[in-house]
Every structure is written in structure tokens, then in C-alpha cells.
């Protein structure tokens, strides 16, 4: 409990004291790389402080070009555990509510994070267009394709949005299996437990080989690959 509280305090102080200067630097240089890199470094430090061991497998499967990382989602820890392991800057699809936080929202937009409003179809179309454009410019994205956290840790059916983006942009999909985070911070819990999480990157799948009419086949393939990388208690029933 104390470690979780201290991490929350330190992250809040970092946002209040350091983020404004990093945002200003990013605006002046038109490059968010320094801000992004320092954020990832801070997250790694906080993860170690929380005594979370992250075991990473399959980094060699990440292609050099832009791609879409498609992962399962069981805990609020998933982005903090997974994203810092990716050896380059990536964009993230985040809840629209986060873009209402002053300064933090500016930082996310500079980093080319994209707001998602699941209940607004018009907004969803704009999100897809923005991500496709950024993918074609060379920025990879992370998508937790279940759309929300699994309540019991087991993988739920994926939504097709990430596949649509990959097919339209003509880029690869990297399936990612995130295991163990539900034991450290399950849905509805607020205290982080120490332990191990695994992040497994599977071989990339070329989405440009699929048409939009074949999106269902691609969805089934990606789901199967992610499920195969999960521990038995997280695989879909």
C-alpha cells in the first residue's frame, strides 16, 4: 500500500513540476522524443520500485517499419508494463477523458496519442483516419483490442478497429500477449502487488496481405496468436 501511494505521489509531482517544461521543449523543437523517453524511463523506475519484474520475449519479432501492436488487456498496469519494453516511440489510443486533463492532454497530443470515444461512431472514424495517416508517416501504435479490461484475466474477443487501421495503412500487426498483470492489479483494485509480468511479442503478421473483406480471418488469426502466448488461466474459455 505504501509503495503504491508513493508512486502515485511521485507521478503527480512529475506531471506538475517537470511535464510543463518538457511540453514547452517539445513545442519549441517540434520533437516529443525527449519527453517520451523521459516518461518511459520514469515508468521503468516506478515499476522496479513497485517490485514488478517484467519478463520480455520476442523483441526480435518487431519489424523496423511502422506497425500496430495488438495486445490483450487485463489491468491498468498493462500499458506501464508493456509500452516501455518497445524499443522506439509509439502512439497510443487512450480514453477521451484523459485528454481533458490540463498539460497532460497537451503532452499526449504532442506525442501523437489519439483519443477514443467508444460510444461515438463519427469519432471512431476520425480516430481510424488519424492513426492510418500517422502509421503511413512511420509512427507505430499500441492497441488493446478488447476495448476494456477483462474482469477475470481471461482474454475476451477482440474488436476489429486495430485491424482496420493496419489493413488501410498497409502495415504489419505484432500480436502481444501480456500475462500476469491481473494478479498484480486486477480490475476494481487500487493496490499494486509485487510479482512478475510477461510481455511476449509474436512474429509480425502482414496486414497488407488481407483485404477489408478478409478482416474477420485476420482477426481470428491475431486472437489465436495472442491467446497462445498467454498462461492457461488467461486463455479464452
Secondary structure, DSSP 8 states (H G I E B T S, - for coil): -HHHHHHHHHHHHHIIIIIHHHHHHHHHHT--HHHHHHHHHHHHHHHHHTTEEEEEE-GGGS-SS-EEEEE----TTHHHHHGGGSSS-EEEEEEGGGGGSTTHHHHHHHTT-EEE-TT-HHHHHHHHHHHHHHHHTT-EEEEETTSS--SSS------SHHHHHHHHHT-EEEEEEEESHHHHS-TT--S---EEEEEEE---EEGGGS-GGGHHHHHHHHHHHHHHTS-GGGS--
